[in-house]
């Protein structure tokens, strides 16, 4: 069984030059790898130099136009030419829905789907009609007209696959009515990372979505500003512009801001300044800044640990000195007490000696105990 792989290159012209595409699917036996072709706006006489199709119509209005398919290859090629709806890629690029997805917007309003055969180096004109539904919503609707070829190739697993290679050009339609040019910044998140080296800086990773919540395709200038507590450590990051974002579409943006000081609590504010399409004067389509802010902890743990150790060291030193002072005071008090006790005893003994002077004689006998011996009688 053959599998269909829709992985070939799709290029949509943005300049007056034709939008050429060269298929490059897997496998060595892929015929599209040697074929090059393009699609561009045309009139009854051929290509007319328009970079793409651009219309401004009322609901229910119809317009007829022509696409020219150019075959730059050296062989006859049969193309499938069809219309489809446009979307943004996750990175913000412009592409069309896969061929097996049913169109529901401008691709269905054109309704083009036919096969044409073009000679080597030749071109073919493909007329089409765009009919705006009566209930079409005001604002921008975007799609494209595609010329594709399907070739057989071998994938990396050795299986036979069908590869759909496409090239096309864009179709822009603005339906009359009230327009609302608006972008929104949603899902804003931030994280702070740094090494354990004391007094080093860290990086803030910021992730958010830019959504087109209006009904007009918009691009935008992005900027991130941040600061720590009390406004310290201000920093700014300028990002690449948001390319053309279609109504209802969104992209995810992730960026890293380096060399941010750990100021305990860091606030990051994202600002996106919408810009209208090049075909619309800015003064005719005023826009409002899209902003969002988030705060993230940036605790300087290494420095806090150092400060904590210093505080503990100082506290322990103070406690040791206090203990030593208390011990010294106790020893002094004990020495003074002993000296006083010795002095008291000495004073008592001195007083006792003064009151009884005979008590200090060498024989230790009191007067009452002494006896007089009479001489013997002869």
C-alpha positions in Angstrom: 0.0 0.0 0.0 1.3 3.5 -0.9 1.2 6.2 1.7 0.8 9.8 0.8 3.5 12.2 2.2 2.6 15.9 2.0 6.1 17.1 2.8 7.2 18.8 -0.3 8.2 22.4 -0.6 5.5 25.0 -1.0 6.5 28.6 -1.9 4.1 31.5 -2.2 5.4 34.5 -4.2 5.6 37.8 -2.3 7.3 39.7 -5.1 6.5 40.3 -8.8 8.8 37.4 -9.7 7.0 34.1 -10.2 6.8 31.8 -7.1 8.9 28.8 -8.2 9.0 25.5 -6.3 11.2 22.5 -6.6 10.0 19.3 -4.9 12.5 17.5 -2.8 10.8 14.4 -1.2 12.7 11.3 0.1 14.1 8.6 -2.1 16.2 8.6 -5.2 13.5 7.8 -7.8 11.5 11.0 -7.2 10.6 12.7 -10.5 9.5 15.9 -8.8 13.2 16.5 -7.8 13.9 17.5 -11.4 10.7 19.5 -12.0 10.2 23.2 -11.3 7.1 25.2 -11.7 5.2 28.2 -10.4 1.8 29.8 -10.1 1.1 33.5 -10.6 -1.8 35.9 -11.2 -2.6 36.5 -14.9 -5.0 38.1 -17.3 -6.5 36.8 -20.5 -3.1 37.5 -22.2 -1.0 35.9 -19.6 0.9 36.9 -16.4 0.2 40.5 -15.5 2.8 41.2 -12.9 0.7 41.1 -9.8 2.5 39.6 -6.8 -0.7 37.9 -5.7 -4.5 38.1 -5.9 -5.9 40.9 -3.7 -9.6 41.7 -3.5 -12.0 43.9 -1.5 -15.5 42.7 -2.0 -19.0 42.9 -0.5 -20.8 39.9 0.8 -22.5 38.1 -2.1 -20.2 39.8 -4.7 -18.4 37.7 -7.4 -15.1 38.3 -9.3 -13.5 36.4 -12.2 -9.8 36.0 -12.5 -7.0 33.9 -14.0 -4.1 31.9 -12.7 -1.1 31.0 -14.8 0.8 27.8 -14.2 4.4 27.8 -15.6 6.3 24.6 -16.3 10.1 25.2 -16.2 10.9 21.5 -16.6 12.2 19.7 -19.7 9.2 17.4 -19.8 5.5 17.4 -20.0 3.9 17.7 -16.5 0.3 17.2 -15.5 -0.7 19.4 -12.5 -3.6 19.3 -10.2 -4.7 23.0 -9.7 -6.9 23.7 -6.7 -7.7 26.4 -4.2 -7.3 26.1 -0.4 -7.4 28.0 2.9 -4.3 29.5 4.4 -3.0 29.0 7.9 0.1 30.0 9.9 2.8 27.5 10.7 3.8 27.1 14.4 6.8 29.3 13.6 4.6 32.0 12.1 5.1 31.3 8.4 2.5 31.2 5.7 1.2 28.0 4.3 -2.0 26.3 3.0 -3.9 23.5 4.5 -3.0 20.0 3.4 -4.7 18.7 0.3 -6.7 16.1 2.1 -8.3 18.8 4.4 -11.6 20.1 3.2 -11.5 23.9 2.7 -14.1 25.9 4.6 -13.1 29.5 3.8 -11.8 31.2 0.7 -10.6 28.0 -0.7 -14.2 26.7 -0.9 -15.4 30.1 -2.2 -13.2 29.8 -5.2 -13.8 26.0 -5.5 -11.1 25.5 -8.1 -10.0 21.8 -8.6 -9.0 20.6 -12.0 -6.1 18.9 -13.9 -4.0 20.6 -16.6 -1.1 19.4 -18.7 1.6 21.8 -19.5 4.4 21.4 -22.2 8.1 21.7 -21.3 8.9 25.4 -20.8 5.3 26.3 -21.4 2.5 27.8 -19.4 -1.3 27.4 -19.1 -4.1 29.8 -18.0 -6.6 28.5 -15.5 -9.7 30.8 -15.1 -11.5 30.8 -11.7 -14.4 32.5 -10.0 -14.4 33.8 -6.4 -17.9 34.2 -5.0 -18.2 35.7 -1.5 -21.1 34.1 0.5 -23.9 36.4 1.6 -23.1 35.6 5.3 -19.3 36.0 5.0 -17.9 37.7 8.1 -16.2 41.1 7.6 -12.4 41.3 7.6 -9.6 39.4 6.0 -9.9 35.9 4.4 -6.7 34.4 3.0 -6.0 31.4 0.9 -4.1 30.4 -2.2 -4.2 28.7 -5.6 -1.9 25.6 -5.8 -0.4 23.6 -8.6 0.7 20.2 -7.4 2.1 16.9 -8.7 2.1 13.6 -7.0 5.1 11.3 -7.5 6.1 7.9 -6.2 9.2 7.6 -4.0 10.9 5.3 -1.5 11.1 6.4 2.1 13.9 5.7 4.6 12.2 2.4 5.6 12.2 1.2 2.0 8.4 1.7 1.6 6.8 3.1 -1.5 5.1 6.4 -0.8 3.3 9.1 -2.8 4.7 12.5 -2.4 2.5 15.6 -3.0 4.8 18.5 -4.1 3.1 21.9 -4.3 3.7 25.5 -5.4 1.2 28.3 -5.3 0.4 32.0 -4.9 -1.6 33.8 -2.3 -5.2 35.1 -2.5 -6.1 37.9 -0.1 -9.7 39.0 0.3 -11.2 41.6 2.6 -14.9 41.4 3.0 -16.5 44.8 3.6 -17.8 45.6 7.1 -16.5 46.5 10.5 -12.9 45.6 11.0 -11.2 44.8 14.3 -7.4 44.8 14.1 -6.3 43.2 17.4 -3.5 41.0 18.7 -3.3 39.5 22.2 -0.5 38.1 24.3 -1.6 35.0 26.2 -0.1 32.2 28.2 2.9 34.2 29.3 5.3 32.2 31.4 8.8 32.9 32.7 11.6 31.0 34.4 14.9 32.0 35.9 18.1 29.9 35.8 21.6 30.5 37.0 24.7 28.6 38.2 25.7 28.2 41.8 28.7 30.5 41.3 28.3 33.4 43.8 27.7 36.8 42.4 27.0 35.6 38.9 24.0 36.5 36.7 21.4 34.2 35.2 19.0 33.8 32.3 15.3 34.4 32.1 13.3 32.2 29.7 10.1 33.8 28.5 7.4 31.9 26.6 4.0 33.3 25.3 1.5 33.1 22.5 0.7 35.9 20.1 -2.9 35.5 18.9 -4.7 37.4 16.2 -8.1 37.9 18.0 -9.4 40.4 15.4 -10.5 40.0 11.8 -7.6 41.6 10.0 -4.2 40.0 9.2 -1.5 41.7 11.2 2.3 41.7 11.8 3.8 43.1 14.9 7.0 44.4 16.6 7.9 42.5 19.7 9.7 43.8 22.8 10.3 42.5 26.3 11.2 44.8 29.2 12.0 43.7 32.7 13.3 44.8 36.1 13.8 43.5 39.6 12.5 44.8 42.9 12.1 48.5 43.1 12.9 48.9 39.5 16.6 47.8 39.8 18.3 45.8 37.0 16.2 47.1 34.1 16.8 45.2 30.8 15.2 45.1 27.4 15.1 42.4 24.7 14.1 43.1 21.1 12.8 40.1 19.2 12.2 39.4 15.5 8.9 40.8 14.2 5.8 38.7 14.1 5.2 38.0 10.5 1.8 38.2 8.9 -0.6 36.6 11.4 -3.9 35.6 10.0 -7.2 36.1 11.9 -7.8 33.3 14.3 -4.2 32.1 14.1 -1.5 32.1 16.8 2.2 31.5 17.2 4.3 30.5 20.3 7.3 32.6 21.0 10.2 31.5 23.3 13.2 33.7 24.0 16.1 33.7 26.5 17.3 37.0 28.1 20.8 36.6 29.4 22.9 38.3 32.1 19.9 39.1 34.4 20.9 39.8 38.0 19.2 37.7 40.7 17.1 40.4 42.2 14.7 38.1 44.2 11.6 38.9 42.1 11.9 39.8 38.4 9.0 41.1 36.3 8.9 40.7 32.6 6.5 42.6 30.4 5.8 41.6 26.8 4.6 44.3 24.3 3.5 43.6 20.7 2.8 46.6 18.5 0.5 45.5 15.7 1.1 46.6 12.2 -1.5 46.5 9.4 -0.8 44.9 6.0 1.4 46.8 3.6 -1.6 47.5 1.4 -3.4 49.3 4.2 -2.3 52.7 5.4 -1.5 52.7 9.1 -3.7 55.7 9.8 -6.7 53.9 8.2 -6.4 51.0 10.6 -5.5 52.1 14.1 -4.3 49.4 16.4 -3.7 49.0 20.2 -0.6 47.6 21.9 -0.9 44.1 23.1 0.7 43.6 26.5 1.1 41.1 29.3 3.3 40.8 32.4 4.6 38.0 34.6 6.8 37.8 37.6 9.3 35.1 38.5 11.4 34.3 41.6 15.1 35.0 41.2 16.4 34.1 44.6 20.2 34.6 45.0 20.7 31.4 46.9 24.5 31.3 46.8 24.7 34.8 48.2 22.0 34.0 50.8 23.9 30.9 51.9 27.1 33.0 52.2 25.3 35.7 54.2 23.7 33.0 56.3 27.1 31.4 57.1 28.5 34.8 57.9 25.6 35.6 60.2 26.0 32.2 61.9 29.7 32.8 62.3 29.1 36.3 63.8 26.4 34.9 66.1 28.6 32.0 67.2 31.5 34.4 67.8 29.3 36.8 69.8 28.0 33.8 71.8 31.5 32.5 72.5 32.6 36.0 73.6 29.5 36.3 75.8 30.2 32.9 77.3 33.8 33.7 77.9 32.8 37.0 79.6 30.3 35.2 81.8 32.9 32.6 82.7 35.5 35.3 83.5 32.9 37.2 85.5 32.0 34.1 87.5 35.7 33.3 88.1 36.3 36.9 89.3 33.2 36.8 91.5 34.3 33.5 93.0 37.8 34.8 93.6 36.5 37.9 95.3 34.2 35.8 97.4 37.1 33.6 98.5 39.2 36.7 99.3 36.4 38.2 101.3 35.9 35.0 103.2 39.6 34.7 104.0 39.7 38.4 105.0 36.7 37.8 107.3 38.3 34.9 109.0 41.5 36.8 109.5 39.7 39.7 111.0 37.8 37.4 113.4 41.0 35.8 114.5 42.6 39.2 115.0 39.7 40.4 117.1 39.8 37.3 119.2 43.5 37.7 119.9 43.0 41.3 120.9 40.3 40.5 123.5 42.4 37.6 125.1 46.1 38.5 124.9 47.2 35.6 127.1 45.7 33.2 124.7 48.5 33.9 122.4 51.3 32.6 124.9 53.5 29.8 123.8 52.4 27.1 126.5 48.8 27.5 125.7 47.8 27.4 129.4 45.3 29.8 130.9 46.0 31.6 134.2 43.5 29.4 136.0 45.2 26.3 135.0 48.7 27.3 136.3 49.7 25.9 139.8 52.4 27.2 142.2 54.6 24.6 143.7 55.9 25.2 147.3 59.4 24.4 148.1 59.9 21.2 149.8 60.0 21.2 153.7 63.3 20.2 155.0 
